[in-house]
């Protein structure tokens, strides 16, 4: 009798776990199906545009010692403007294993730049310097939620991710700008 009760309780627990694992969060049920990074504005989901981010070589070319360089992005401002200081961004179809960085862009006249450190390292050849700490949570098998730990000052930002595992020096920078000091 006790064995039957234990089996029944185990089956109920297993079914509960499986149902929770399959049920998507209500936050992402309306998330667009395409691969990309999204922000949910009051008017609906917005896909962040991306730029290919490649570090430029220094005047002396590639070196064996660590050095600093920049990657340039067209235009003084990002196309997408966000009025929330701590925006929640959703990544669909982008693996955190490729690296995810929240980076502050530096405005320079008619373009923006991202400062990058270069080193001859098998794990991370190029890395961003002006990063912002963030929290990341897996929402489903192919959706990850990212949110800055603190309010972001007004300015230009990119959520950068590796292009592919073999291309350690190519990134996709999904851009957005923070416009003012409203609370989330």
TIKOLLO-911321 format. One record per residue (C-alpha): residue number from 1; y, z, x; residue in three letters. Coordinates in steps of 0.5 Angstrom, whole numbers, plus 500, padded with zeros to 3 digits. Last residue first. Layout:
! residues N
r num=NUM, v=Y, w=Z, u=X, residuo=ala
...
***
This chain:
! residues 184
r num=184, v=602, w=469, u=522, residuo=unk
r num=183, v=609, w=472, u=523, residuo=unk
r num=182, v=615, w=467, u=524, residuo=unk
r num=181, v=619, w=467, u=531, residuo=unk
r num=180, v=620, w=459, u=531, residuo=unk
r num=179, v=618, w=452, u=533, residuo=unk
r num=178, v=611, w=453, u=536, residuo=unk
r num=177, v=609, w=446, u=539, residuo=unk
r num=176, v=602, w=443, u=539, residuo=unk
r num=175, v=597, w=439, u=543, residuo=unk
r num=174, v=590, w=438, u=544, residuo=unk
r num=173, v=589, w=436, u=552, residuo=unk
r num=172, v=583, w=433, u=553, residuo=unk
r num=171, v=581, w=434, u=560, residuo=unk
r num=170, v=578, w=430, u=566, residuo=unk
r num=169, v=577, w=433, u=573, residuo=unk
r num=168, v=570, w=436, u=572, residuo=unk
r num=167, v=568, w=429, u=569, residuo=unk
r num=166, v=560, w=431, u=569, residuo=unk
r num=165, v=560, w=436, u=564, residuo=unk
r num=164, v=564, w=431, u=559, residuo=unk
r num=163, v=572, w=431, u=557, residuo=unk
r num=162, v=573, w=439, u=559, residuo=unk
r num=161, v=577, w=442, u=554, residuo=unk
r num=160, v=585, w=443, u=553, residuo=unk
r num=159, v=588, w=447, u=548, residuo=unk
r num=158, v=595, w=445, u=549, residuo=unk
r num=157, v=602, w=448, u=548, residuo=unk
r num=156, v=610, w=447, u=548, residuo=unk
r num=155, v=615, w=452, u=546, residuo=unk
r num=154, v=617, w=458, u=542, residuo=unk
r num=153, v=613, w=464, u=545, residuo=unk
r num=152, v=606, w=465, u=543, residuo=unk
r num=151, v=604, w=472, u=539, residuo=unk
r num=150, v=598, w=475, u=542, residuo=unk
r num=149, v=591, w=475, u=543, residuo=unk
r num=148, v=591, w=467, u=542, residuo=unk
r num=147, v=587, w=465, u=536, residuo=unk
r num=146, v=581, w=460, u=537, residuo=unk
r num=145, v=575, w=459, u=532, residuo=unk
r num=144, v=569, w=455, u=534, residuo=unk
r num=143, v=565, w=450, u=529, residuo=unk
r num=142, v=559, w=446, u=531, residuo=unk
r num=141, v=553, w=451, u=529, residuo=unk
r num=140, v=558, w=455, u=525, residuo=unk
r num=139, v=564, w=460, u=526, residuo=unk
r num=138, v=563, w=461, u=533, residuo=unk
r num=137, v=569, w=466, u=535, residuo=unk
r num=136, v=574, w=465, u=541, residuo=unk
r num=135, v=579, w=470, u=542, residuo=unk
r num=134, v=585, w=468, u=547, residuo=unk
r num=133, v=589, w=469, u=553, residuo=unk
r num=132, v=594, w=464, u=555, residuo=unk
r num=131, v=594, w=459, u=561, residuo=unk
r num=130, v=599, w=457, u=566, residuo=unk
r num=129, v=595, w=455, u=572, residuo=unk
r num=128, v=590, w=450, u=569, residuo=unk
r num=127, v=583, w=449, u=573, residuo=unk
r num=126, v=581, w=443, u=577, residuo=unk
r num=125, v=574, w=443, u=581, residuo=unk
r num=124, v=571, w=448, u=577, residuo=unk
r num=123, v=563, w=450, u=578, residuo=unk
r num=122, v=562, w=446, u=584, residuo=unk
r num=121, v=568, w=448, u=587, residuo=unk
r num=120, v=572, w=444, u=592, residuo=unk
r num=119, v=579, w=447, u=589, residuo=unk
r num=118, v=585, w=444, u=585, residuo=unk
r num=117, v=590, w=449, u=581, residuo=unk
r num=116, v=593, w=446, u=575, residuo=unk
r num=115, v=600, w=446, u=573, residuo=unk
r num=114, v=601, w=442, u=566, residuo=unk
r num=113, v=607, w=438, u=565, residuo=unk
r num=112, v=611, w=435, u=559, residuo=unk
r num=111, v=616, w=429, u=559, residuo=unk
r num=110, v=623, w=427, u=557, residuo=unk
r num=109, v=627, w=432, u=561, residuo=unk
r num=108, v=622, w=437, u=564, residuo=unk
r num=107, v=618, w=441, u=559, residuo=unk
r num=106, v=613, w=446, u=562, residuo=unk
r num=105, v=606, w=446, u=558, residuo=unk
r num=104, v=603, w=453, u=556, residuo=unk
r num=103, v=595, w=452, u=556, residuo=unk
r num=102, v=590, w=455, u=552, residuo=unk
r num=101, v=584, w=453, u=556, residuo=unk
r num=100, v=577, w=451, u=553, residuo=unk
r num=99, v=571, w=450, u=558, residuo=unk
r num=98, v=565, w=445, u=557, residuo=unk
r num=97, v=561, w=450, u=555, residuo=unk
r num=96, v=566, w=451, u=549, residuo=unk
r num=95, v=563, w=445, u=546, residuo=unk
r num=94, v=567, w=441, u=542, residuo=unk
r num=93, v=564, w=438, u=535, residuo=unk
r num=92, v=569, w=442, u=531, residuo=unk
r num=91, v=574, w=446, u=534, residuo=unk
r num=90, v=578, w=450, u=529, residuo=unk
r num=89, v=585, w=453, u=531, residuo=unk
r num=88, v=588, w=460, u=528, residuo=unk
r num=87, v=596, w=460, u=530, residuo=unk
r num=86, v=599, w=466, u=533, residuo=unk
r num=85, v=606, w=465, u=533, residuo=unk
r num=84, v=606, w=461, u=526, residuo=unk
r num=83, v=611, w=455, u=525, residuo=unk
r num=82, v=607, w=450, u=528, residuo=unk
r num=81, v=610, w=443, u=530, residuo=unk
r num=80, v=605, w=437, u=531, residuo=unk
r num=79, v=608, w=431, u=535, residuo=unk
r num=78, v=609, w=435, u=541, residuo=unk
r num=77, v=615, w=435, u=545, residuo=unk
r num=76, v=619, w=432, u=551, residuo=unk
r num=75, v=615, w=426, u=551, residuo=unk
r num=74, v=609, w=424, u=555, residuo=unk
r num=73, v=604, w=429, u=558, residuo=unk
r num=72, v=604, w=430, u=566, residuo=unk
r num=71, v=598, w=433, u=570, residuo=unk
r num=70, v=601, w=437, u=576, residuo=unk
r num=69, v=598, w=440, u=583, residuo=unk
r num=68, v=596, w=446, u=586, residuo=unk
r num=67, v=592, w=446, u=592, residuo=unk
r num=66, v=585, w=450, u=595, residuo=unk
r num=65, v=583, w=447, u=601, residuo=unk
r num=64, v=579, w=441, u=602, residuo=unk
r num=63, v=584, w=436, u=601, residuo=unk
r num=62, v=585, w=430, u=596, residuo=unk
r num=61, v=591, w=426, u=598, residuo=unk
r num=60, v=597, w=428, u=602, residuo=unk
r num=59, v=602, w=427, u=597, residuo=unk
r num=58, v=598, w=431, u=592, residuo=unk
r num=57, v=593, w=428, u=587, residuo=unk
r num=56, v=595, w=428, u=580, residuo=unk
r num=55, v=591, w=432, u=575, residuo=unk
r num=54, v=588, w=428, u=569, residuo=unk
r num=53, v=590, w=430, u=562, residuo=unk
r num=52, v=588, w=425, u=557, residuo=unk
r num=51, v=592, w=427, u=551, residuo=unk
r num=50, v=590, w=429, u=544, residuo=unk
r num=49, v=593, w=429, u=537, residuo=unk
r num=48, v=592, w=436, u=533, residuo=unk
r num=47, v=588, w=434, u=526, residuo=unk
r num=46, v=592, w=438, u=521, residuo=unk
r num=45, v=588, w=441, u=515, residuo=unk
r num=44, v=592, w=443, u=509, residuo=unk
r num=43, v=600, w=443, u=506, residuo=unk
r num=42, v=600, w=451, u=508, residuo=unk
r num=41, v=598, w=449, u=515, residuo=unk
r num=40, v=590, w=449, u=517, residuo=unk
r num=39, v=590, w=447, u=524, residuo=unk
r num=38, v=585, w=443, u=527, residuo=unk
r num=37, v=581, w=441, u=534, residuo=unk
r num=36, v=577, w=435, u=534, residuo=unk
r num=35, v=570, w=432, u=532, residuo=unk
r num=34, v=570, w=429, u=524, residuo=unk
r num=33, v=568, w=433, u=518, residuo=unk
r num=32, v=575, w=436, u=516, residuo=unk
r num=31, v=575, w=443, u=515, residuo=unk
r num=30, v=574, w=445, u=507, residuo=unk
r num=29, v=568, w=449, u=508, residuo=unk
r num=28, v=571, w=452, u=514, residuo=unk
r num=27, v=575, w=458, u=512, residuo=unk
r num=26, v=569, w=460, u=507, residuo=unk
r num=25, v=564, w=461, u=512, residuo=unk
r num=24, v=558, w=457, u=512, residuo=unk
r num=23, v=552, w=459, u=509, residuo=unk
r num=22, v=546, w=458, u=513, residuo=unk
r num=21, v=546, w=464, u=518, residuo=unk
r num=20, v=547, w=468, u=512, residuo=unk
r num=19, v=541, w=465, u=508, residuo=unk
r num=18, v=537, w=466, u=514, residuo=unk
r num=17, v=539, w=473, u=515, residuo=unk
r num=16, v=537, w=475, u=508, residuo=unk
r num=15, v=531, w=471, u=508, residuo=unk
r num=14, v=528, w=475, u=514, residuo=unk
r num=13, v=531, w=482, u=511, residuo=unk
r num=12, v=527, w=480, u=505, residuo=unk
r num=11, v=521, w=478, u=508, residuo=unk
r num=10, v=521, w=485, u=513, residuo=unk
r num=9, v=522, w=489, u=506, residuo=unk
r num=8, v=516, w=485, u=503, residuo=unk
r num=7, v=511, w=486, u=509, residuo=unk
r num=6, v=513, w=494, u=510, residuo=unk
r num=5, v=512, w=495, u=502, residuo=unk
r num=4, v=505, w=491, u=503, residuo=unk
r num=3, v=503, w=495, u=509, residuo=unk
r num=2, v=505, w=502, u=506, residuo=unk
r num=1, v=500, w=500, u=500, residuo=unk
***
